[in-house]
Amino acid sequence: MKKAVLILFVLMSLAKISEAQKGSWLLYGNAGFGSSSDSFDFKSNAYTISPGIGYQFKDRWTAGLNFSFGGTRNEIPASPEVPSGNYDETSFFNVGPFLRYSYPISDIFSIYGQAEVSYLSGNITPYGLDGGSYTGFGADFFPAIGVNIKNGFALNLSFGGISYQTKSYKGQYYSNQIPSAANSASQFAITFGQGATFGISKNFGGEKHKS
């Protein structure tokens, strides 16, 4: 019976989304780790970390830089032909600008929409086979909810969005997988309601508003 454990944790940052004031800075992030194994001794681990930093150049508007990196490591079950301790591995790194608009509903809740454009890169190293790499660009848009917790920290919840990616591949592995002379592929996805992402954010500094 396959067992899977998914742990979502949040990276600390520094201010309250519902008070996105001009001149303040925003730090945010989320991270995830997944591990699974089955009765055939197949073990898999995956992780992602996605921090970001932005400057709130106008009330409710933030622009900045978003990062994302992670990877997977799948252990190949041992057999007479395959010794133990061998893995298939992947890794990726994405970076690019983002623009966010936040709208406070109350002192506790806010909503925001975020658009991102990213440079994409990644590698795959399969056991016993030639590997490969890719580069490309992606664009994402997603709405989210900010919930003020205490002392300016906010919990962010997103339930999917819209994304587009285009990638160019190099290496024998991808040549075998993609039936295209150009070794390239594009993907458009709408993922509303297909999963949840959690993170923490906080802004700091900024102009003081008169009451």
C-alpha positions in Angstrom: 0.0 0.0 0.0 1.4 3.3 -1.1 2.0 5.8 1.7 2.3 9.5 1.0 3.0 12.4 3.3 2.7 16.0 2.1 4.0 18.7 4.4 3.3 22.3 3.5 5.1 24.8 5.6 5.5 28.6 5.4 8.5 30.8 5.2 8.6 33.8 7.5 8.3 37.3 6.0 7.7 40.7 7.4 4.2 42.8 7.1 0.4 42.8 6.8 -1.2 42.4 3.4 -4.4 44.2 4.4 -2.3 47.3 5.0 -0.2 47.4 1.8 1.1 51.0 2.3 3.1 53.0 -0.3 6.8 52.8 0.4 6.8 49.5 2.3 8.6 46.3 1.4 7.0 42.9 1.1 8.6 39.5 1.8 6.7 36.3 1.2 7.1 32.7 0.6 5.8 29.2 0.6 7.4 25.8 0.5 6.4 22.2 0.2 7.8 18.7 0.7 6.4 15.4 -0.3 7.6 11.8 0.4 6.1 8.5 -0.7 7.0 4.8 -0.8 5.3 1.6 -1.8 5.5 -2.2 -1.2 8.0 -2.5 -4.1 10.5 -0.3 -2.2 10.0 2.6 -4.7 10.7 5.8 -2.7 10.1 9.3 -4.0 10.9 12.7 -2.5 10.0 16.2 -3.8 10.4 19.7 -2.6 9.7 23.3 -3.7 10.6 26.6 -2.2 9.1 29.8 -3.6 10.2 33.1 -1.9 9.6 36.6 -3.2 10.5 40.2 -2.4 8.6 43.3 -3.6 8.3 47.1 -3.1 4.9 48.7 -2.6 5.3 51.7 -4.9 1.7 52.7 -4.5 -1.1 51.9 -2.0 -2.3 48.4 -2.9 0.3 47.9 -5.7 3.5 45.9 -5.3 6.1 45.0 -7.8 9.1 42.7 -7.2 11.0 39.6 -8.0 9.7 36.0 -7.5 11.9 32.9 -7.2 11.1 29.2 -7.3 13.4 26.2 -7.0 13.1 22.5 -6.2 13.4 19.0 -7.4 12.6 15.3 -7.1 14.6 12.2 -6.2 13.2 8.8 -7.0 15.0 5.8 -5.7 15.1 2.8 -8.1 14.1 -0.4 -6.4 17.0 -2.8 -6.0 17.0 -6.0 -8.1 19.6 -8.6 -9.3 20.3 -6.2 -12.2 20.1 -2.9 -10.3 22.0 -2.4 -7.0 20.5 -0.3 -4.3 21.3 3.4 -3.9 20.4 4.5 -7.4 18.1 7.4 -8.3 16.3 9.4 -10.9 16.7 13.1 -10.1 15.3 16.4 -11.4 15.9 20.0 -10.4 14.5 23.4 -11.5 15.0 27.1 -11.0 12.6 29.9 -12.0 13.0 33.6 -11.6 11.1 36.7 -12.8 9.2 39.8 -11.9 5.7 40.0 -10.4 3.0 42.6 -10.0 0.4 42.4 -7.2 -2.8 44.3 -6.5 -4.2 44.0 -3.0 -7.7 45.0 -1.8 -8.5 45.0 1.9 -12.0 43.6 2.8 -11.6 44.2 6.6 -8.8 44.4 9.2 -8.5 40.6 9.0 -9.2 39.7 5.4 -7.9 40.9 2.0 -7.9 39.6 -1.5 -5.2 40.1 -4.1 -4.3 39.1 -7.6 -0.7 38.4 -8.7 0.8 38.2 -12.2 4.2 36.7 -12.8 6.6 36.3 -15.8 9.4 33.8 -15.2 12.5 32.5 -16.8 12.5 28.7 -16.5 15.3 26.2 -16.3 15.7 22.6 -15.2 17.6 19.3 -15.5 16.9 15.6 -15.4 19.3 12.8 -14.6 17.7 9.4 -15.0 19.3 6.3 -13.8 21.2 4.4 -16.5 20.2 6.9 -19.3 21.5 10.1 -20.8 20.0 13.1 -19.1 18.7 16.4 -20.4 17.9 20.0 -19.7 15.4 22.7 -20.6 15.0 26.5 -20.7 12.0 28.6 -21.3 9.6 31.2 -20.2 6.3 31.1 -18.3 3.5 33.5 -17.3 1.1 33.0 -14.3 -1.9 34.8 -12.8 -3.6 33.7 -9.6 -6.0 35.3 -7.1 -5.5 34.7 -3.4 -6.8 35.5 0.1 -4.8 37.1 2.8 -5.7 36.5 6.4 -4.1 38.6 9.1 -2.9 36.5 11.9 -1.2 38.6 14.6 1.5 41.3 14.8 1.3 42.0 11.1 1.8 38.4 9.8 -0.6 37.2 7.2 -1.5 33.7 6.0 -2.0 33.5 2.2 -4.2 31.0 0.5 -4.4 30.4 -3.2 -6.6 27.9 -5.0 -5.2 27.8 -8.5 -4.9 30.1 -11.4 -4.0 30.5 -15.1 -0.6 29.6 -16.5 1.3 29.3 -19.7 4.8 27.8 -20.3 7.0 27.3 -23.3 10.2 25.2 -23.1 13.1 24.2 -25.3 14.7 20.9 -24.5 18.3 19.6 -24.9 19.7 16.1 -24.4 19.0 12.5 -25.4 16.4 12.0 -22.7 14.1 14.7 -24.0 14.8 13.7 -27.6 13.3 10.3 -26.8 10.3 11.8 -25.0 9.2 14.6 -27.3 8.4 13.6 -30.9 9.4 17.0 -32.4 12.4 18.0 -34.4 12.6 21.3 -32.5 12.4 19.5 -29.1 10.1 22.2 -27.8 6.7 22.2 -26.1 4.1 24.7 -24.9 1.4 24.3 -22.2 -1.6 26.3 -21.2 -3.4 25.4 -17.9 -6.3 26.5 -15.8 -6.1 25.1 -12.3 -8.8 26.8 -10.3 -10.0 24.5 -7.6 -7.4 21.8 -8.3 -5.2 22.4 -5.3 -4.4 24.8 -2.5 -1.2 26.7 -1.8 -0.4 28.2 1.6 2.2 30.8 2.5 3.1 33.6 4.8 3.8 37.3 4.1 4.5 40.5 5.8 5.4 44.0 4.7 7.6 46.4 6.7 8.3 50.1 6.6 6.3 52.5 4.5 4.4 55.7 5.0 2.3 56.2 8.1 -1.3 57.0 7.4 -3.1 59.7 9.3 -6.3 58.7 11.1 
